[in-house]
Amino acid sequence: MLLVPATGCTTNHSEANKFAQPTRSPASSSAPATNPPRSSAQASVQVPPELDADETLAGRQKMTTGNASIDFRKGKKKGDALIVAVRCQGAGTIKVAVQSVHVTFPLECHADQVSTTYNQVGVGGVDRSGTVSVQAPSSVRWSMTIGRGEPAQEETPTATTRSS
């Protein structure tokens, strides 16, 4: 059976940029990022990322250094996507894994800026409770919010024609 995940990550958490649809085979568990993180002048890594008003909280981790695992609650509505929002600062790469659905993604963190990345996971099984694990070097400080919400709609490519 081939799993086709609906995952994506963004930095501005708007509907237009919130969704990507990479495919993977059961042997692969990596979900590539669609947009690099951007710095946020007013964001602090001490405060976990916020969810949109129509999304529900499933788990949260305050500022942490090093490795940690965060449990998240079962979804209330079947079909909701899982949202994993990570804020980090410090030189290094962290690895985030949603163990119950075998999805992982790396995040590059920078010493001189706070980066926030939102990832939406929409594969079978994300409606159950589970654990998100983070592997991080001690040089990186990070915080996380896990939520649930409606899957973002994939934008349909538009074609333009030229008149001669």
VOPAKOL-128078 format. One record per residue (C-alpha): residue number from 1; residue in one letter; x, y, z. Coordinates in Angstrom, 1 decimal. Layout:
<node resi="NUM" resn="A" px="X" py="Y" pz="Z"/>
...
//
This chain:
<node resi="1" resn="M" px="0.0" py="0.0" pz="0.0"/>
<node resi="2" resn="L" px="1.4" py="3.4" pz="-1.0"/>
<node resi="3" resn="L" px="0.9" py="6.3" pz="1.4"/>
<node resi="4" resn="V" px="0.5" py="9.7" pz="-0.2"/>
<node resi="5" resn="P" px="1.0" py="12.3" pz="2.5"/>
<node resi="6" resn="A" px="-0.3" py="15.8" pz="2.4"/>
<node resi="7" resn="T" px="2.4" py="17.7" pz="4.1"/>
<node resi="8" resn="G" px="3.7" py="21.1" pz="3.9"/>
<node resi="9" resn="C" px="5.5" py="23.8" pz="5.8"/>
<node resi="10" resn="T" px="5.4" py="27.5" pz="5.6"/>
<node resi="11" resn="T" px="6.6" py="30.5" pz="7.4"/>
<node resi="12" resn="N" px="3.7" py="32.9" pz="7.1"/>
<node resi="13" resn="H" px="0.9" py="30.4" pz="7.9"/>
<node resi="14" resn="S" px="-1.5" py="31.8" pz="5.3"/>
<node resi="15" resn="E" px="-3.9" py="29.5" pz="3.4"/>
<node resi="16" resn="A" px="-2.2" py="30.4" pz="0.1"/>
<node resi="17" resn="N" px="1.2" py="29.0" pz="1.1"/>
<node resi="18" resn="K" px="0.2" py="26.4" pz="3.8"/>
<node resi="19" resn="F" px="0.0" py="23.3" pz="1.7"/>
<node resi="20" resn="A" px="2.3" py="21.1" pz="-0.4"/>
<node resi="21" resn="Q" px="1.8" py="17.5" pz="-1.5"/>
<node resi="22" resn="P" px="5.0" py="15.5" pz="-1.8"/>
<node resi="23" resn="T" px="4.7" py="11.8" pz="-2.3"/>
<node resi="24" resn="R" px="6.8" py="9.1" pz="-0.6"/>
<node resi="25" resn="S" px="7.0" py="5.4" pz="-0.6"/>
<node resi="26" resn="P" px="6.6" py="3.4" pz="2.6"/>
<node resi="27" resn="A" px="10.4" py="3.1" pz="2.9"/>
<node resi="28" resn="S" px="10.9" py="6.9" pz="2.9"/>
<node resi="29" resn="S" px="9.8" py="8.9" pz="5.9"/>
<node resi="30" resn="S" px="11.0" py="12.4" pz="4.9"/>
<node resi="31" resn="A" px="8.7" py="15.3" pz="4.2"/>
<node resi="32" resn="P" px="10.6" py="18.0" pz="2.4"/>
<node resi="33" resn="A" px="10.0" py="21.7" pz="3.3"/>
<node resi="34" resn="T" px="8.3" py="23.9" pz="0.7"/>
<node resi="35" resn="N" px="9.6" py="27.2" pz="2.0"/>
<node resi="36" resn="P" px="12.7" py="28.1" pz="4.0"/>
<node resi="37" resn="P" px="12.0" py="29.5" pz="7.5"/>
<node resi="38" resn="R" px="12.2" py="33.3" pz="7.8"/>
<node resi="39" resn="S" px="13.1" py="35.4" pz="10.8"/>
<node resi="40" resn="S" px="10.5" py="37.1" pz="12.8"/>
<node resi="41" resn="A" px="11.6" py="40.3" pz="14.6"/>
<node resi="42" resn="Q" px="8.8" py="40.1" pz="17.2"/>
<node resi="43" resn="A" px="8.9" py="36.3" pz="17.7"/>
<node resi="44" resn="S" px="10.7" py="34.9" pz="20.7"/>
<node resi="45" resn="V" px="11.8" py="31.2" pz="20.8"/>
<node resi="46" resn="Q" px="10.6" py="31.3" pz="24.5"/>
<node resi="47" resn="V" px="7.0" py="31.6" pz="23.2"/>
<node resi="48" resn="P" px="5.7" py="28.6" pz="21.2"/>
<node resi="49" resn="P" px="4.1" py="29.5" pz="17.8"/>
<node resi="50" resn="E" px="0.4" py="30.4" pz="17.7"/>
<node resi="51" resn="L" px="-2.3" py="28.6" pz="15.8"/>
<node resi="52" resn="D" px="-4.9" py="30.2" pz="13.6"/>
<node resi="53" resn="A" px="-8.3" py="30.9" pz="15.3"/>
<node resi="54" resn="D" px="-10.0" py="28.0" pz="13.5"/>
<node resi="55" resn="E" px="-7.3" py="25.5" pz="14.6"/>
<node resi="56" resn="T" px="-7.3" py="23.5" pz="17.9"/>
<node resi="57" resn="L" px="-4.4" py="22.9" pz="20.3"/>
<node resi="58" resn="A" px="-3.3" py="19.3" pz="20.6"/>
<node resi="59" resn="G" px="0.1" py="19.8" pz="22.4"/>
<node resi="60" resn="R" px="2.7" py="22.4" pz="23.3"/>
<node resi="61" resn="Q" px="6.3" py="22.6" pz="24.3"/>
<node resi="62" resn="K" px="7.9" py="25.7" pz="25.8"/>
<node resi="63" resn="M" px="11.5" py="26.6" pz="25.1"/>
<node resi="64" resn="T" px="13.7" py="23.6" pz="25.1"/>
<node resi="65" resn="T" px="17.3" py="22.7" pz="24.3"/>
<node resi="66" resn="G" px="18.4" py="19.3" pz="23.2"/>
<node resi="67" resn="N" px="16.1" py="16.3" pz="22.5"/>
<node resi="68" resn="A" px="12.5" py="16.0" pz="23.6"/>
<node resi="69" resn="S" px="9.2" py="14.2" pz="22.9"/>
<node resi="70" resn="I" px="5.8" py="15.9" pz="23.0"/>
<node resi="71" resn="D" px="2.6" py="13.9" pz="23.2"/>
<node resi="72" resn="F" px="-0.4" py="15.2" pz="21.3"/>
<node resi="73" resn="R" px="-4.1" py="14.5" pz="21.9"/>
<node resi="74" resn="K" px="-6.5" py="12.7" pz="19.6"/>
<node resi="75" resn="G" px="-8.4" py="14.8" pz="17.1"/>
<node resi="76" resn="K" px="-12.0" py="15.6" pz="17.6"/>
<node resi="77" resn="K" px="-12.9" py="15.6" pz="13.9"/>
<node resi="78" resn="K" px="-11.9" py="12.9" pz="11.3"/>
<node resi="79" resn="G" px="-10.2" py="14.4" pz="8.3"/>
<node resi="80" resn="D" px="-8.4" py="17.2" pz="10.2"/>
<node resi="81" resn="A" px="-4.7" py="17.7" pz="9.4"/>
<node resi="82" resn="L" px="-2.0" py="17.7" pz="12.1"/>
<node resi="83" resn="I" px="-0.1" py="21.0" pz="12.4"/>
<node resi="84" resn="V" px="3.4" py="21.0" pz="13.7"/>
<node resi="85" resn="A" px="4.7" py="24.5" pz="14.2"/>
<node resi="86" resn="V" px="8.3" py="24.9" pz="15.4"/>
<node resi="87" resn="R" px="10.2" py="28.0" pz="16.4"/>
<node resi="88" resn="C" px="14.0" py="27.8" pz="16.7"/>
<node resi="89" resn="Q" px="17.1" py="29.8" pz="17.2"/>
<node resi="90" resn="G" px="20.8" py="28.8" pz="17.3"/>
<node resi="91" resn="A" px="23.2" py="27.3" pz="14.8"/>
<node resi="92" resn="G" px="22.3" py="23.8" pz="13.8"/>
<node resi="93" resn="T" px="19.7" py="21.5" pz="12.2"/>
<node resi="94" resn="I" px="16.9" py="19.9" pz="14.2"/>
<node resi="95" resn="K" px="15.0" py="16.7" pz="13.1"/>
<node resi="96" resn="V" px="11.3" py="16.6" pz="13.8"/>
<node resi="97" resn="A" px="9.5" py="13.2" pz="13.6"/>
<node resi="98" resn="V" px="5.8" py="12.4" pz="13.9"/>
<node resi="99" resn="Q" px="6.4" py="8.8" pz="14.9"/>
<node resi="100" resn="S" px="2.8" py="7.5" pz="14.5"/>
<node resi="101" resn="V" px="2.7" py="8.3" pz="10.8"/>
<node resi="102" resn="H" px="6.4" py="7.9" pz="10.0"/>
<node resi="103" resn="V" px="6.9" py="11.5" pz="8.8"/>
<node resi="104" resn="T" px="10.1" py="13.4" pz="9.5"/>
<node resi="105" resn="F" px="11.5" py="16.7" pz="8.4"/>
<node resi="106" resn="P" px="14.7" py="18.7" pz="9.2"/>
<node resi="107" resn="L" px="14.7" py="22.3" pz="10.1"/>
<node resi="108" resn="E" px="17.8" py="24.6" pz="9.7"/>
<node resi="109" resn="C" px="18.1" py="27.0" pz="12.6"/>
<node resi="110" resn="H" px="20.3" py="30.1" pz="12.6"/>
<node resi="111" resn="A" px="22.3" py="31.7" pz="15.4"/>
<node resi="112" resn="D" px="21.3" py="35.3" pz="14.7"/>
<node resi="113" resn="Q" px="17.6" py="34.9" pz="14.0"/>
<node resi="114" resn="V" px="14.4" py="33.3" pz="15.3"/>
<node resi="115" resn="S" px="12.7" py="31.1" pz="12.6"/>
<node resi="116" resn="T" px="9.2" py="29.8" pz="12.7"/>
<node resi="117" resn="T" px="8.0" py="27.0" pz="10.4"/>
<node resi="118" resn="Y" px="4.4" py="25.6" pz="10.1"/>
<node resi="119" resn="N" px="4.0" py="22.0" pz="8.8"/>
<node resi="120" resn="Q" px="0.7" py="20.4" pz="8.0"/>
<node resi="121" resn="V" px="0.5" py="16.6" pz="7.9"/>
<node resi="122" resn="G" px="-2.5" py="15.1" pz="6.3"/>
<node resi="123" resn="V" px="-1.9" py="11.4" pz="6.0"/>
<node resi="124" resn="G" px="-4.0" py="8.5" pz="7.4"/>
<node resi="125" resn="G" px="-3.7" py="8.1" pz="11.1"/>
<node resi="126" resn="V" px="-3.0" py="11.7" pz="12.1"/>
<node resi="127" resn="D" px="-6.5" py="11.9" pz="13.8"/>
<node resi="128" resn="R" px="-5.1" py="9.5" pz="16.5"/>
<node resi="129" resn="S" px="-3.0" py="10.7" pz="19.5"/>
<node resi="130" resn="G" px="0.7" py="10.3" pz="19.1"/>
<node resi="131" resn="T" px="4.1" py="11.8" pz="19.8"/>
<node resi="132" resn="V" px="6.3" py="14.3" pz="18.0"/>
<node resi="133" resn="S" px="10.0" py="13.8" pz="18.7"/>
<node resi="134" resn="V" px="12.7" py="16.4" pz="18.2"/>
<node resi="135" resn="Q" px="16.4" py="15.7" pz="17.9"/>
<node resi="136" resn="A" px="18.3" py="18.9" pz="18.4"/>
<node resi="137" resn="P" px="21.9" py="19.9" pz="19.2"/>
<node resi="138" resn="S" px="22.5" py="21.8" pz="22.5"/>
<node resi="139" resn="S" px="23.3" py="24.9" pz="20.5"/>
<node resi="140" resn="V" px="19.6" py="25.2" pz="19.3"/>
<node resi="141" resn="R" px="16.8" py="26.5" pz="21.5"/>
<node resi="142" resn="W" px="13.3" py="25.6" pz="20.2"/>
<node resi="143" resn="S" px="9.6" py="25.6" pz="21.1"/>
<node resi="144" resn="M" px="6.7" py="23.8" pz="19.4"/>
<node resi="145" resn="T" px="2.9" py="23.9" pz="19.1"/>
<node resi="146" resn="I" px="0.9" py="21.0" pz="17.8"/>
<node resi="147" resn="G" px="-2.6" py="21.5" pz="16.5"/>
<node resi="148" resn="R" px="-5.4" py="20.3" pz="14.3"/>
<node resi="149" resn="G" px="-7.3" py="22.0" pz="11.6"/>
<node resi="150" resn="E" px="-8.9" py="21.8" pz="8.2"/>
<node resi="151" resn="P" px="-6.5" py="20.6" pz="5.5"/>
<node resi="152" resn="A" px="-5.4" py="23.5" pz="3.3"/>
<node resi="153" resn="Q" px="-6.7" py="23.3" pz="-0.2"/>
<node resi="154" resn="E" px="-4.1" py="22.6" pz="-2.9"/>
<node resi="155" resn="E" px="-3.9" py="25.4" pz="-5.3"/>
<node resi="156" resn="T" px="-4.7" py="24.4" pz="-8.9"/>
<node resi="157" resn="P" px="-2.1" py="25.6" pz="-11.4"/>
<node resi="158" resn="T" px="-3.4" py="28.1" pz="-13.9"/>
<node resi="159" resn="A" px="-2.3" py="28.3" pz="-17.5"/>
<node resi="160" resn="T" px="-2.1" py="31.4" pz="-19.5"/>
<node resi="161" resn="T" px="-2.2" py="31.6" pz="-23.2"/>
<node resi="162" resn="R" px="-0.6" py="34.2" pz="-25.4"/>
<node resi="163" resn="S" px="-2.3" py="35.8" pz="-28.4"/>
<node resi="164" resn="S" px="-0.1" py="36.5" pz="-31.4"/>
//
